[in-house]
Amino acid sequence: MEDEHLMLADQQRLVLAVVDALNRGTDVHTAVRAALTPPPAAVDVDAVLEILALAPVAFTRGERPAAVLARILTAIEIHSEGGELAPHQAIGELDDRY
């Protein structure tokens, strides 16, 4: 995967798996742990959910995982240049909105 200087390939795969699970409407932790080897820790999945709630990312269910990953990588660049990443919505609202 490209952009590994911003996010490791394993981290990118985790993001893609979380977005895929959210889009399918399945239990995120269960689906992601089943999809990835080795299975990620729950805290890592939770961290991705928090990232998805950031304003520059603003995940919406149904989006292509690659498009969401691209926004995350852009947000990392913004942050590395001193930009602020404010929360977009409460984490608990991610699944409840749909």
PyMOL commands that set and color helices and strands:
alter all, ss='L'
color gray80, all
select helices_A, chain A and resi 9-24+28-35+42-52+65-80+93-96
alter helices_A, ss='H'
color red, helices_A
deselect
rebuild
show_as cartoon
